[in-house]
Amino acid sequence: MLATCQSVWRLGLNTFGWHQALAEVPPSDYQAEQRVVGAVLLQPDILDDLLAKVRPEDFYFAECGERFRAAVDLRVENRPVTVATVARKASHEESEVAASLEGALVDEADFWAERVKGLARMRLLLEVGNEAKALAYSDPVEADGAFSRVADLLSRGSDSGEANVVSSDLAGAAALDDLHRALAGGGRVLGVATGWDWFDRVLDGLTPGAVSSIYGPTSQFKSVTVQNIAWRLGGQGTPVLMFSTEMTHRQVARRIVALEAGLNINWLRKSGHLAEHWDTIGEATASVREMPIWYNDRSILNVQFVKELTSHMARREGVKVVIIDLLDHVFSNRYRDSETKNEAFVMQQLKDLAKITDTHIIATAHIDKGDFDDRKSRLPYLALSRIKGSAAKAQDADNAISVMMVDWDRTAMPPKLHSLDHEERVAAIKSGEVFLLLAITKNREGELTNIPFRVLLDEGSRMQPYGDGLDNHF
């Protein structure tokens, strides 16, 4: 395949390369751009991997770039990517889009994508040369500034990472801006507040550029926890993007409606009392439909797709918090044959994504298959080492939160919970309450502590902090 691509490339250079040079057309290859678009039309699934190599802005020819961007947007919106849909999205004629299929091969997509990217970098080099030429005739006093400008332009086309270097002046200004925002919000937290006061104080809110891992046993309220967070944020107007690999968007939306209504809709439906609360459910649904929450329910997620969709939604909708439920279902083609390497790479990519998009990413994770009830310590939380798979899920996270239902027989319950007598516990259970313990087991911003919650099952599984958390350190 490589030999075939290289032969076509040489043929292209022989036939139009000299003319291109004479006409002073910037480095570009219409055929390469067409074939990338054509390959995507033949097999849209390859977009997830292609986006790691080439972006819409790398295309020189407007029509090719517009068609590629249209395909990306359709993919992000979970809509079919076909000649017809791309034509409509890009406002192009179908016959013109269909022409992209001519000569396109899926197996050659990577080659042509890398060529498009390479030519984009060469155009940047040409831009740097022109800029440098113009700066060379400026006032010699400005020489340092001229060199800095050229170095900045060169860094944009480099893979060295120099483009991400920030001066002490800019970093200090950003730090001061963070403190100004905190001051305007009462001075308590730097990140996005959930409204759970002690939770927010301990973590300093959901800070931009950070990743939080929420882990626990299967069916131990991990999803309920992140759904409560999404509902609370959506209710206060904070844009949220939710990836749900185990539940459909309908199921997640029903749970958000139940939280808003304060009703256990499943119980009402199964008991035949749903109609009695229809007005309340209707009002709750209307409120949820106004919340800035977006859902994606792919069962298996390519990390490149997660990056593209998050970047897209951060730019277009101002998304501030991203929830991935479940991290174990996110993969990368680079390390498909090694689960540990795959998970480590995915965590690195998510951390980088959080920084680039200035979002906070929350990801749920399973624990290993060991019997978590059979531990000598009898602690009411799970150690970081219990997270299933790569240690990177804990090491690369800024925060780690263990989620467990309260076991009343444990010997190390936090004082607030331990003080409940047997009758109070029975009454709570009968009233449709479950006690949940969120243990902060890693926290870059401060202390480690236990935060007890009541889960009000008959109110749609709303979570309410129990006590002020001040005496729940472990």
Secondary structure by P-SEA (a helix, b strand, c coil): caaaaaaaaaaaaaccaaaaaaaccccccaaaaaaaaaaaaacccaaaaaaacccccccccaaaaaaaaaaaaaaaacccccaaaaaaaacccaaaaaaccccccccaaaaaaaaaaaaaaaaaaaaaaaaaaaaaaccccaaaaaaaaaaaaaaaaccccccccccaaaaaaaaaaaaaaaaaaccccccccccaaaaaaaaccccccbbbbbbbccccaaaaaaaaaaaaaaaabbbbbbbbccccaaaaaaaaaaaaaccaaaaaaaacccccaaaaaaaaaaaaaaccbbbbbcccccaaaaaaaaaaaaaaccccbbbbccccccccccccccaaaaaaaaaaaaaaaaaaacbbbbbbbbccccccccccccccccccccccccccccccccbbbbbbcccccccccccccccccaaaaaaaaaabbbbbbbcccccccbbbbbbbbbbcccccbbbbbccccccccc
